[in-house]
Amino acid sequence: MPTLTGTLSYIKNFIQDRDVAAITPSSSFLVERVCKWIDFSESATIVEYGPGNGVFGEYILDHMTDDSTLILIEGNGDFVDDLEEKTADDPRVVVVEGLAQNVKDILAEQGIDEVGYILSGIPFSFLDDEEQEALLERTHDVLADDGKFLVYQNYNHLEEPLRQHFSEVTKEREFRNIPPTMRAYEACK
Ligand SMILES: C[S@@+](CC[C@H](N)C(=O)[O-])C[C@H]1O[C@@H](n2cnc3c(N)ncnc32)[C@H](O)[C@@H]1O
């Protein structure tokens, strides 16, 4: 279950910033359901769009190899401060205050041209069709040929666009989460 401090920081940021789009972090059940699609035995560059207070990041850092890299791209300044504090001692992590839409420039600044995995819980439904399309295209472009886009969303609106951009898409439901309407997708390039 999410901690009380985690939930309180979500509620505060949710009130001030519509893009936060949740009143509590994802459950450990959802985190495990999504992260089982990552091969942690291999060195990898992993990007997360919208890490919030870092529940996915914490799990990924516990499992990824010492020579892997985790790039956290978060639009909310309060969450960025929190993530920087939590990961300050881990040289495998790069925290970026910015938008997922700028993923190409953000990776170029890090000298990275392709990555193995991109996770995302940002509210795609807040983007108009053109913005969604552009973000899916950019995401597809920066993934390696065997890369995966791992997405979780409240509703099923992303399934069709994912199927149009990616060669293979697996969908699962996770009810043990707030809200209990979560869909998780493994989209392979
Ligand atoms: C629903 S919360 C999910 C947070 C966390 N990943 C979790 O599962 O608990 C969405 C997060 O995405 C961030 N966000 C929303 N739109 C974004 C964007 N375009 N680029 C980067 N972060 C964004 C919000 O600030 C928030 O932290």
Ligand as a Chemical Component Dictionary entry (heavy atoms), coordinates in Angstrom:
data_LIG
# 
_chem_comp.id                   LIG 
_chem_comp.type                 NON-POLYMER 
_chem_comp.pdbx_formal_charge   0 
_chem_comp.three_letter_code    LIG 
# 
loop_
_chem_comp_atom.comp_id 
_chem_comp_atom.atom_id 
_chem_comp_atom.alt_atom_id 
_chem_comp_atom.type_symbol 
_chem_comp_atom.charge 
_chem_comp_atom.model_Cartn_x 
_chem_comp_atom.model_Cartn_y 
_chem_comp_atom.model_Cartn_z 
_chem_comp_atom.pdbx_ordinal 
LIG C1  C1  C 0  -0.760 9.444  -12.638 1  
LIG S1  S1  S 1  0.764  10.130 -12.044 2  
LIG C2  C2  C 0  1.774  8.649  -12.009 3  
LIG C3  C3  C 0  2.970  8.795  -11.092 4  
LIG C4  C4  C 0  3.806  7.529  -10.847 5  
LIG N1  N1  N 0  4.396  7.063  -12.073 6  
LIG C5  C5  C 0  2.999  6.428  -10.208 7  
LIG O1  O1  O 0  2.672  5.462  -10.907 8  
LIG O2  O2  O -1 2.694  6.514  -9.008  9  
LIG C6  C6  C 0  1.321  10.999 -13.492 10 
LIG C7  C7  C 0  2.680  11.662 -13.330 11 
LIG O3  O3  O 0  3.101  12.158 -14.612 12 
LIG C8  C8  C 0  3.573  13.509 -14.497 13 
LIG N2  N2  N 0  3.339  14.094 -15.834 14 
LIG C9  C9  C 0  2.149  14.365 -16.422 15 
LIG N3  N3  N 0  2.318  14.763 -17.692 16 
LIG C10 C10 C 0  3.664  14.716 -17.925 17 
LIG C11 C11 C 0  4.469  14.973 -19.062 18 
LIG N4  N4  N 0  3.922  15.361 -20.220 19 
LIG N5  N5  N 0  5.808  14.792 -18.972 20 
LIG C12 C12 C 0  6.370  14.392 -17.790 21 
LIG N6  N6  N 0  5.666  14.144 -16.668 22 
LIG C13 C13 C 0  4.330  14.299 -16.737 23 
LIG C14 C14 C 0  2.772  14.097 -13.366 24 
LIG O4  O4  O 0  3.390  15.218 -12.795 25 
LIG C15 C15 C 0  2.710  12.881 -12.412 26 
LIG O5  O5  O 0  3.866  12.812 -11.614 27 
# 
loop_
_chem_comp_bond.comp_id 
_chem_comp_bond.atom_id_1 
_chem_comp_bond.atom_id_2 
_chem_comp_bond.value_order 
_chem_comp_bond.pdbx_ordinal 
LIG C1  S1  SING 1  
LIG S1  C2  SING 2  
LIG S1  C6  SING 3  
LIG C2  C3  SING 4  
LIG C3  C4  SING 5  
LIG C4  N1  SING 6  
LIG C4  C5  SING 7  
LIG C5  O1  DOUB 8  
LIG C5  O2  SING 9  
LIG C6  C7  SING 10 
LIG C7  O3  SING 11 
LIG C7  C15 SING 12 
LIG O3  C8  SING 13 
LIG C8  N2  SING 14 
LIG C8  C14 SING 15 
LIG N2  C9  SING 16 
LIG N2  C13 SING 17 
LIG C9  N3  DOUB 18 
LIG N3  C10 SING 19 
LIG C10 C11 SING 20 
LIG C10 C13 DOUB 21 
LIG C11 N4  SING 22 
LIG C11 N5  DOUB 23 
LIG N5  C12 SING 24 
LIG C12 N6  DOUB 25 
LIG N6  C13 SING 26 
LIG C14 O4  SING 27 
LIG C14 C15 SING 28 
LIG C15 O5  SING 29 
# 
